[in-house]
Structure formats: structure tokens, C-alpha cells
Amino acid sequence: MRNTNNNALMKRILPIIALLFFTSVAHSQNNKRYWNEGKLRWNDFRVISTTEPQKSYLQYTITYYPDSKDSNGIRYKYYKVDAYMLPRGSWVNDQYMNSQNLLYNQVVFDIIEVTRRQMQATLHTSCRTNEFQSLLEQYNLALNDRIQQFRQATSDGEDSAALALYKEQVDRELSALKVSDLPHYELRPLNGELFVGLGTVLNTGSLSDLFPTSGAMLNYGLGLGLNRHSLIVDCAMGRAAAKSNAAVGSHNFQSEQRYGTLFATILYAYRIIDSDKLSLRLMAGIGGNEFSSTERKGPNYFSAVCTRPVFGISLMRHIHTQFQAPMCNPFRSWKAESECDKISLYAKILLSHSTFKNIDLKPSGLNIALQIGISFSGQNVHL
């Protein structure tokens, strides 16, 4: 019986709690009036009756906080400056609800927006995060001083001619301060990347008589670039099985024996296509192959190495691009640069011709390396 009563009580209380929660959320949201919502109206103020000499009061807040935004497939992380009117803290004397007093408050709101844009422009171009709080205090002091000057110059909005002149001046400032919410980044020339993936190598010619394919191989490496040019160290390693009783000269390769393969290549790469979504690179360089049996002893042990020119093409699909100001990440706040980080999927084809001179009959053939994987790249940027 007691459980039944408790359940009935909870069913009554839960809707009340939910209603209070959503009401409080809506109430807090309604206490922010942004400049871009349009011109002020008297219903943005609380109407009061008072004998105070001040006709109205506009309460506002200006602050900053870390923010992120996606635009054209790119994520931007930065500090955003926010300024808004607080309707619950703003009021107007019911005796002064006229158009001139409303215009006076609108100019005050415009001055606040000018200050917001000025501070936003400063934060877009600054990496000195330890100074941001003091910058906010300086801008707030300057804003308070300017509002006081405006009040005195217009006699609290009573001087219509002075009010009109001040409004023209502030309108010109707003037109001149076209500050984007997103910072503008310019990529620095130096960039780096790390990549890891899987691949295989198809062999032709007399090499295919030994190893038709190399089997699955681990592909990994790193690169260092300057603008569209890159120098890449590309490595691959794995194991392969020989054809049944394949023989080359005095070497008899056993199919039940595993053979290690190692490829190491130094490549020059040039990006012929470089967009926000795709990169296409042509590559050329020199590399080395090593085939060796995993058994280090016995009559069938062998190790063969060759060097050869390598040519290739690589297609990269950028699945995540992020411009990040260092102040948005506390672990990077010591850095003086912002970064562009990319995560990309890549597919590569590398072509080379190998001849193993230290094996009887010198087996040779075309190597076709097929690779897929994921790449992580970073590049410093100008704010």
C-alpha cells in the first residue's frame, strides 16, 4: 500500500519538476537580448514608476568564452566575445516611454556592440591568453567611460541634435567594424604528417615466380612539407609465402616457410590538387627492398636486398579539418602559434622495378604497392 502511494506521489511530482526546469531554462534564455535581434523596443525593458531622476537604465554584459563552429566542413575553435542586454535588469520610467529616450538607449546598445567587435578583433589576432582577462577589464572600463561621455554630451538623451550626431558617429563605426565571428587563418608554409595503414605488393616478371604477392603489409611513415612540396619516408613490412618449391638457381624457396619483406622509400611529393576536401599528390623517389627468410639458419636461409626508383600517386580525403587557436586548449597554451589539424584517409599506388642481383639468375619484376590508411597532419597558421 505504501509503495502504491509513493508511486502516485512521484507521478504527481515529476511533471512539476519538469515544468519548473523548462520554465527556468526559458526564463534564463529570455534574459539575453542580442544586438543582432534588431532595434530595441520598450517591451525589452521592465516598466516601472519611480521618482528617480534617471529616465531609464540598460543593463548589459560583455564577456568571452571558448567556442567552436563548423563552416564548410572545417571546425574552428577560438575565443568568442559575447555582449548582450539583460532585460530583467533593464528598466524604464513609465513617464519617459517616448521615441527619443528609446533612441538614446539604442545608441547605448550600439556602443556596446562596437566594443564587442573591437575586442573580438583583438582576440582573433592574439595568442596571449594570460592577458585576456585584463583585456576584458580594460574594454569594460573604456565602455563605461564612453557611455558616461555619451550621457553627458546628450544630457541623458534630452539634446536631440547631439543625440543625432552621436548616432551618426556610432553608425559609421559599426559600418567600419565588419568583424567575422570566425577568425581568419593563413596557413604557414611548413607542415608535417604521420600515417599508418595496410597494403600489399603485387609482383610481376620472374619475381612473381617466387612471390606473387607480399601478403598483408603494415604501412607507416612520416612526411615534412613546405607549401605543396613534401619529403616523405614511406615504410612497409610484412610476411609472404613463396610458390610451392619455387627455385631460382641454387635457392629453393619452400612454400611452407614464411619470408619477411621490408620496403623503405624516400619520396618527393607534389600536391597537384589541394582543397579543403581532397589532395592529390604525384610522387617520385628511391627505395629499397629486402626479402629474407624468417628462419635464420638452414640451407634455405637467404637474404636479398635491392634499391630501385619509385613512382606513385596518392589520393587523400580529408575527413576532419580543425583550425584551433592555442588558447582553446589548455595543454597547448604555451605555444605561440595556432594550428590546422587534419585527419585524412589515403590511398596510394607505388610502382617500382626490382632486381635482386645477389640471388642466382637475378629475379626481377615490377612491384605494384597498394596502400590504404589514415593520415594525421598538422600545420601552423597565422591568426
Secondary structure by P-SEA (a helix, b strand, c coil): caaaaaaaaaaaaaaaaaaaaaaaaaaaaaccccccccccccccbbbbbcccccccccccccccccccccccccccbbbbbbbbbbcccbbbccccccaaaaaaaaaaaaaaaaaaaaaaaaaaccccccaaaaaaaaaaaaaaaaaaaaaaaaccccaaaaaaaaaaaaaaaaaacccccbbbbbbcccccccccccbbbbbccccccccccccbbbbbbcccccccccccbbbbbbccccccccccccbbbbccbbbbbbbbbbbbbbcccccccbbbbbbcccbbbbbbbccccccccbbbbbbbbbbbbbbbbbccccccccccccccccccbbbbbbbbcbbbbbbbcccccccccbbbbbbbbbbbbbbbbbbbbcc
